[in-house]
Amino acid sequence: MTVMRALFWAPMGGDRCRVARMHHPVFEREVGQVVIVTRVHHHADGASVWATPDREIRRTLRNGREVVERPNWQTVYGVDQLEPAAGPAC
């Protein structure tokens, strides 16, 4: 990553980002988690992003078949809480 990209980095939809910091100690377990940005909202105080975890969930249906799903929930992060992660989005 170049110095200019590091100084002026702004996430866009589809970017893989790593959670770098959280605003309260109760959320410290989320630090280091890789997320995929789905939406970016710009406002007067800065920007917020909606992101979904970059992982798969395995579960077994009642008929015994195993399925692998992507998470269907999203979390809102501030742009200052994220940093770019290596690799393409899945």
C-alpha positions in Angstrom: 0.0 0.0 0.0 1.3 3.4 -0.9 1.6 6.2 1.6 -1.0 8.3 -0.3 -3.5 5.4 -0.3 -3.0 5.0 3.5 -3.6 8.7 4.1 -6.7 9.0 2.0 -8.2 5.6 2.2 -11.9 5.4 2.1 -13.8 2.1 2.0 -16.2 1.4 -0.9 -18.8 -1.3 -1.4 -17.3 -4.8 -1.7 -14.0 -3.9 0.0 -12.6 -6.3 2.6 -11.7 -4.4 5.8 -10.3 -5.4 9.2 -11.8 -3.9 12.3 -8.9 -2.0 13.9 -10.5 -0.4 17.0 -13.8 -0.3 18.8 -15.4 2.5 20.9 -16.0 0.5 24.0 -14.1 -2.4 25.7 -17.1 -4.7 25.6 -16.6 -4.9 21.8 -12.9 -5.7 21.9 -13.5 -9.3 20.6 -14.5 -7.8 17.3 -11.0 -6.2 16.8 -9.2 -8.1 14.0 -12.4 -9.5 12.4 -12.5 -9.2 8.6 -15.7 -7.7 7.2 -17.0 -6.9 3.7 -18.4 -3.4 3.2 -21.9 -3.4 1.7 -22.9 0.3 1.9 -21.2 3.6 2.7 -23.1 6.6 4.1 -21.5 10.0 4.1 -22.7 12.6 6.6 -21.5 15.9 8.1 -19.4 14.2 10.8 -17.6 11.8 8.5 -18.8 8.5 7.1 -20.3 5.2 8.3 -20.3 1.8 6.6 -22.6 -1.2 6.8 -20.6 -4.4 6.7 -21.2 -8.1 7.0 -18.7 -10.6 8.4 -16.4 -12.3 5.9 -17.0 -15.9 7.0 -19.3 -18.9 6.4 -21.7 -20.5 8.7 -22.3 -24.3 8.6 -25.5 -25.7 9.9 -27.5 -28.9 9.6 -31.1 -28.9 8.4 -33.8 -31.2 10.0 -33.4 -33.6 7.1 -29.7 -34.1 7.9 -28.4 -32.1 5.0 -25.5 -29.7 5.8 -25.6 -26.2 4.3 -23.0 -23.4 4.2 -24.4 -19.9 4.3 -23.0 -16.4 4.4 -24.2 -14.3 7.4 -27.3 -12.3 6.6 -26.8 -9.6 9.3 -24.9 -6.3 9.0 -23.1 -4.1 11.5 -22.5 -0.3 11.3 -18.9 0.9 11.7 -17.3 4.3 11.5 -14.7 4.7 8.8 -12.1 5.4 11.4 -12.7 2.0 13.0 -11.7 0.1 9.8 -8.4 -0.5 8.0 -7.9 -2.2 4.6 -7.4 -6.0 4.7 -5.4 -8.0 2.2 -7.0 -10.1 -0.5 -10.1 -9.8 -2.6 -13.6 -10.0 -1.3 -15.3 -13.4 -1.5 
